[in-house]
Amino acid sequence: MEIPEATNFIQEIIVDDLKTGKRDKVHTRFPPEPNGYLHIGHAQSICLNFGTAQKFQGKTNIRFDDTNPTKEDVEYVDSIREDVRWLGFDWEDREYFASDYYDKIYEFAERLIELGKAYVCELKGEEVSEYRGTLTTPGKDSPWRNRSVEENLTLFRRMKAGEFEEGECFLRAKIDMAHPNMNMRDPAIYRIKKATHHRTGDKWCIYPMYDFAHPLSDWMEGITHSICTLEFEAHRPLYDWFLEALGLENRPQQIEFARLNLTYTMMSKRRLLELVESKTVMGWDDPRMPTVSGLRRRGYSPSSIREFCERIGISKADSMVDINLLYFCIREELNASAQRVMAVLDPIKLVIDNWEEGRFEEIEVENNPENPEQGTRKILFGKELFIEREDFMEEPPKKYFRLKPGGEVRLKSAYYVTCVGCEKDENGNITVVHCTYDPESRGGETPDGRKVKGTIQWVSAVHGVDVEVRLFENLFTVENPAQVPEGQVWQDLLNPESMIVKQAKIEPMVANATAADRYQFMRLGYFCLDKDSTAEKLVFNRTVGLKDSWVKQQK
């Protein structure tokens, strides 16, 4: 195989491994814990693991880290499978679970005991912390650290048999209680949890810790490069220690990269679960959530998320990525592909006084000015229309180029109209705007060559479709919601206007919209059909607005 050129520091390690003969293949894995839905940070890891293996003609496994039965659920397993496939990746027949290896992992634990490198400890929670020491002071040996191999084996087998209650004892690795790395101070490797597992049922009442199960699972699957986020850097000595202590050859190499931090976004799975359980959001797939399913429901495409992951790259240092880059990636794609339609989110009626009652005229409108191959469509124009309420002002400020008394604007792809008055209700609210049209201005051309500065969208009052439109903004009001100001809780940082619902009027063509369709509502943003839609009521989500602040920031 011709070795490709490296484009990041992980690939540099792999290229060196292949050139020196340390490795003759590349085999990665994506190891999600099935205790929640995947978010955009996991999407970065998915793209990194699968993309790296593909570049070097290697393989990628998916392995569910199901070592904590109290937090895991089949629902999460199913959602993870769906998300990885939706992002465009295929693990073929290489789907595994840590629970597939429970018997073998248990054997490895007994082997550590036989080697004198693990023992059963009876310290309780607070005592464990006390004996562990601090970053500046060494820990103390457990009173049970020097039990004999035979006693430890007996106790561990009794743990497995269910003879002890949760918290009574646990199995620890015997390393060094004075080690400067806290993870190396005799870490727990097995604990008692009398909980039913979603795959193994009640077969086990002891479960391996992640730090023990993970390197062994990697080794058993033949993983060459175990890519993980930076918080596991301090765990790498322990990862290596287990494999070396057990005398395992062809050991995988752990490599860390900085996790994704996105502005105005909460990445903590625990916090996201709280949002769901408190019904602050509509579920894991709420379009305001950073979950892959939420982004999918909001109208993002797999290619836009892969493009985002490609653009941000990977780093060894933590940093904050501007969420506007994510918006840019989907906006750039939809600008080229999305069907244009006219929509009015806050409708006010416009009546053309000099238009014949009951007469309708077909107006030809381009479907996408960025892609002429998408062709045109025809919509009906008549006496009564709807326009945006903000497109008319009775007392406008200077440089207001939309409709005003005596003012003239162009109705998109149709005629010039001039405001001649308005009607109001008993509270003084404007209910109807009256205009006259210039019959010689169709398409924006007039015999006298005059031009207007304002063009506004419209929808036929007779033919327009009633829909619900959901406008989404950032879920949090601060750039880094993980940093909560003193005196506040993280819930105080939620944006009360993160979802605004409008009852809108839209061109009749959207009556046949499908989940796969994407639209640009002119001047309003990009939209897709929501799963809450029914035959009686269509619901549209705004994927992203038209304003591209990220590009402006780069200039």
N, C-alpha and C positions, 0 to 999 in steps of 0.2 A: 504494500500500500504506500502510495506517495503521501507523505505527512504534510497536512495543510499548514499554512502559516498561522501562528497564534495571533489573536486580536485582544486578549485580556490575560491577566496574570494566571488564571486557572489553566487556560489553554497553554500558557508558557510552561507550566509544570508538566502538563500532559505531553507536550511536544518533547520536552527533555527526557521524560520517562520512556517514550517510544524510541527516541534516537539512541539512548544509552543502553537499551535492552532491558531496563528495569521492568517494563511492561511490554506485552506484545498485543494488547487489546485495550479497549476502553469500555468499561461497564459501570454505569451510574445507576442511581435509584432515586425515586421521589417517595419519601416516607411520611405521609400525613398521619396525624392522630385523628381518629374519627370521633371527635368530641365537639364538632362545630362545622360550619360551612367554610369552604376555602375563600380567601380574600385576595386582593390584588397583589399582596406580598407573596402569597403562595403561587400566584400566576407567574411571578418573576422566577421563583425557584423551579417551577415546572418547565418554563421556557429554557432556563439555564441547564437543567439536567438533561432534558430530552434533546435540546439543541446541541449541547456539547457532544453527546454520544453520536448524534447523527453526523456531525461534522467529521468525526474520526471513525465513521463506519462502525460504531459500536452499538451497544444495547442499553436500554433503560428499563428497570423494573419499577413497578408500583408496589409499595409494601405498607400496609396499614399498621401503624404502631398501636396495637390494641392491648396495651399492658395495664390499663386502668379501667376495669369493667364498670366502675361506678359513674363514669362520665361519658361512656361510649354508646352509640346507637346505630342500628342498621340504617336509619334515615341518613345519617352523616356519610356512611360508606357509599350508599347509592348516589348521594349528591356529589361526592368527590369523583366517583367514576364519570358521572355525567359532565362535570366541569372539565376534567382533563381531556376527555374526548372532544368536547365542544371547542376547546382551545386548539384542537388539531393534532393531538398526539395519540400514539397507539403503543401500548405496552405489550401487544400481541398476547402470548400465553403466559406472560411473566407477571401474574398478579399473586402477591403473597400477603400473609399476615404474620405479625410477630407470633401470634398464637399457633401458627403452623409449627413453630420450633419449640414449643413449651417443653416437650419431653427432652429434647436435646439440650436446651438451655439449663434445664434442671440437672442434667448429667454433668454439664460444665460446672455448675455450682458445687456439686458433690466433689468434682475433681479438684476444685480450688481448696475445699476443706481437706481433702486427702493430702494436698501439697502443703498444708499448714498455712494457707493464704486466705482463709475465710473462717469466721467463727460466728456462733449464735450469741447475740447480745440481748440482755434483758433491761437495759436502760430505758426509761420512759422519756416522753417528749422533751420536757424541760431539762432533764438530766442529760440527754443527748446534746442539747445546745450548750449546756454548761461545760461538759467534757470536751466539746469540740474546740474550745478556745476562740480567739478572735484573729483578725488580720495581723495584729501586732504581738499576740501572745500564743504560745503553742498550746495544743490540746493535751488532755490527760488520757492515759490508757483506760479503757473500760475494765471494770473488775472481772469481766468474763473473757477478756482478750486471750488469756493463756490456757483456755480449756484444751483438753486433749482432742486429737483428731476423732477418736472413737466417741467421745461425749458429744462433740459438735455434730457428727453424722447422725447420732441417735436423736438429738434434739431437732435437727433439721428435718429428719424423716417424720418425727412426731408433728412438726409444724405442717408438713404436707398432709398428714393424716387427719388434720383438723383438731388436734388435741389442745391447742392453745387458742385464746381469743385474740381479736385484733388489738395490737399495741402491747401484748405481753412480751413478745420477743421478735427479733428480726435477724436476718443474716447480713453480716458485714464483711467487706474485704479487709484483710489485714495488711495495711500498707505503712503509714507513718503518721502518727498523731501530731508530729511537730513539722510536718511538711508545710512550706510556705504557700502552697496551693491548697486552699480549703477543700477542694473536691477530692484531694488525695488523703484526707484524714479519715481513714477507715469508713468509706462511704457504704451506705446500705445497698444491698444488691437483691434482696428478696424481702417482701413484707407480707403480712397476713391481711387478706381482704376477703371476708366471707360474703361475696357478692356473685350473682349469676352473670356469667360472661355471655355476650351476644353470640358467640360461636362455640365455645367449649362448655356452655351450661354450668353445671356445678361440679365438673370434674376437678377443678382446682380451687383451693382456698388460699394459696400463696401465689404471688405474682412477681415476676422480675421487674426491677427498676429499669427505666429507659436507658440509663447509662451502661447497664450491664447487657440488656437485650440487644441494643442497637449495634455495637461492634460485632457481636456474635452473629446476628442476622446478616450483616454486611458480609462477613467472612463466609458464611454458609452459602450465600448466593453468588459468591465470586465477584463481589463488587471491587473495582480497582480504585475508584476515586469517590470518596464519600463527601459530597459537597453539602455544606450546611451554613447557617448564618453565624454571625460573629459572636453571639452570646455563648456559643459552644466552644469558643477558642480555649477557654480555661478548662474545658472538659477533655480536650484532646489528649493530655498526658494520661488520663484515666482510660480513655478509649484504647490507647496504645498499651497501657499496663495490662489490661485484661487479656488482650491477644498474646502479649509476650509471656505473661505468667502461665498461660495455658499451653505455651509452646506451639502456637499455630503458625504455620508457614504461609507465604503469599498473602501477607496481611494487607488489607485495604488502607489507603491513606486518607485521612480526614483533611479537608481544605475548607477554610472559612471565608465568607464574603459578608459585606455589610448588608443588613436587612433593609428593606424598603421602608422609608418614612415619607409619608405624603402629607402635604399641608392640608389643614382643615379636615383631617381624616383620623379616626381612631382605628388602630390596628390590633388592639388587644382583643383576642378571641373571647376572653372573659367579659370584657365590657360589651362587646357585640351581643353576647348571649344575654346580658342584662337588658339591653335595649329590646331584644326580642321578647323575653319573658315578661317585661314590664309593659309590653304593648306600646312602647314609645314609637316603634316602627311597625310596619305591616307584616313583618316576618323577616326571615333570613334573606329573602329575595326582594326586599323593599328596594326600590330604585335609588334611594339615598344611601344605602349601605355599600361599603367597599367590597362586598362579596362578589365573586365571579357570577353567581346567579343573579345578584342585584344589578350588576352591570349589564348582564344579558337582557334582563327584563327592561332595563332603561333604554336599550336599543344599541348597545355597543356590539361590535363585531369581533370575532376571534382575531382577525387580522389587525384590527386597530390596537388590541391589547398586546399582541405580539410585537407590533411596531413600537409601542410605548416601552416595552421591556428592552427592545433592541436599542432604543435611543438613550435610555438611562444607563445602560451598561451595568457593569458590576465594579465594586470598589472594595478596598480593604478598610476604609474609614467610614464611619457613620455620617450621614448627611441627610438633608431634607430636600425632597423633590417637589417642585411646584406642581400642584394639581392641574394648573392650566396647561401643562404639557400633555397630560392625559386627555384633556378636553380638545387640545389641538389635534391629536392623533385621530380621534373619531371625526372631528369636524372636517379635517382635510379629506378623509375618505368619503364622507357623506356629501361634501360639496361637489364631488365629481360624479356621484352615483344617485343621489336622492331625487325623487320626483318632486317638482315644485307644485304647490297648490296654494290657493288663497284661503285664508282663514281669518276670522274676526273673533277675538277672545272676549272682548267687552263690547257687544254690539249695540249700535244705535241706528235707527232707521234713517235712510236717506231716500227722499222722494224726488223724482225728476218731473217737475210740473209740466214741462212741454213735451213729455213722452206720451205716446198714445196708450190709453188704457188697454190692457190685455195683449199688447204687442211684445214679442220677444225676438231677439236677434242673436244669432250665433257669433261668438267672438273666438277667434283662434289665438291660443296662448302656447308659448314654447314650454316644453316639459322640463328642460334643463339647459340653460344658456351655456353651461360648461361642457355639455355633451350634446351637440346637435343631432347625433344619431338617435337620441331618445324621442325625437319628433315633436309633434304638437298635439294639442287636444282642443276640443270645442266646448265652450260653456255658454249658457244662456244669460243674456243681459236684458233687463226689463225696467219697468217704471220704478219699482221698489227694491231697494238694495239694503244691505247692512254694511256699515263701515265701523272702524274702531272708534270708540268714544273719544279717545285722545287725539284723533285726527280732525276733530272740529273744536274750535274755541271761539266763543262769542266775543271775548276780550283778550286777544292773543298778545304775547310779548313781541318785542322786535325780533326780526329774523325767524318768524314762525311761518313756514312755507306750506303748511297744510291748509285745510279748509277753514275759512273765516268769513264773516259777512262781507259780501262784495268781492271776495277772493276767488281765484280760479285755480283748480288743480286738475291733474290728469287721473282718471280712474284706470288702473293698470290694464293695458292692452285694449282699452275701449275709447272713451270720449273725454274731452275736456268738459268740466261742469263748473258753474259759478253759483255760489251760495246767494240765495235771495231771501232767506229768513229761517226761522226755526219755531218749533212749538215747545211749550213747557207744561209740566204738571202743576198741581196746586202748591207744591213745595219749591217751585222754581227750577226743578231739574229738567234739562233739555231731553225731550223724548223723540222729536223728529226734526231732521234738517231738510230744508227745501232748497232745491237747486234747479237750474235750467242747463241743458246741454247744448253744445255746438254740433249740429249734424255734420259739419264738414271737418271735424277734428278726429275722426275715427283712426285709431292706431297711432295718434299723437302727431299727425301731420295736419297742418292748416294752410289754406290758400295764402294767408298773409304771412306765413312763416313764423308766427309768434311761438314762443316756448314758455312753459311754466316750470317752476323749480320744484314743485311738489307732485309726487306720484303716490297714490295710496291704493291699497288692496280693497276688494269689495266681494261680497257674496250675495247672490240673488236671494231676496226675501222669500220667493216662492219655491225655489229649488234647493236652497241650502239645507244641509243636514245638521241636526242638533247633536252635539257630542260633548262629553266631559273631557276637559284638558287639565292635566296635572303638570304644574311648573315646579321643577326641582332646583333647589340651591344647595350649597354646602350644608351638611348636617350640623357642623359646629361653627361657632362664630370666631374662633381664634385659630391661628395658624398651627399651633401645636397643642391639641386638646389633652395630650398626655401630661402636660405641665399645668397643673391646676393651681391658680393663684391662692394665696393664703386666705383662709376664711370662706372658701368656696368648695363645692364638690363638683365632680366632673359633669354631672347632669346640668349644672348651672351654665355650662358652656354650649348647650344645645341651641340651635337656631330655631326659634318658634315659627319662622317663615320658610323653613326648608322645603315645605310643600304647600303650594297655593293652588286651589281648585277653581277652575273657570268653567262656566257653561257657554260654549262657543257655537258659532255657525261656520260651517266649512263647505267647500265645493262638494257637490253630490258624488263625485267619483270615489270619495273615501268610504262610501257605504259598502264597497266591496273589498275593503282593505283586509290583508292577511297579516299574520304575525311576522312574516318575512319582509313586509314592505317597509320602506323608510321614506319619509317625506320631509321636504323643507317647507314649513309654513312661512310664506314670504314675510320677511322682516321680523320674524318671531323666533326662528330657530329650527332645529331638526327634531322630528317626532316619530314615534312608532306606536303601534296598537298595544294596549296593555292586556294582560290575561284576564282582567276583570270585565272585559267587554262581553256584551251579550247581543243577541239579535235585536233587542229593544233599545239597547244603550251602548254606544261605542265610547271607549275610554282611550285617550291618547296620552302618552308620556313624552315630556320634552327630554330628549337625550342630551342636548347641549344647545346653548344659544349661538347666535351668529357672531358675536364679538369675540375676537381672537386676541386676548390680552397677552398670551405667552409670546406670540411672534413679536408684538410690539416691545416687550421687555427685552428681547434678544437684540433689537436694532439699536 
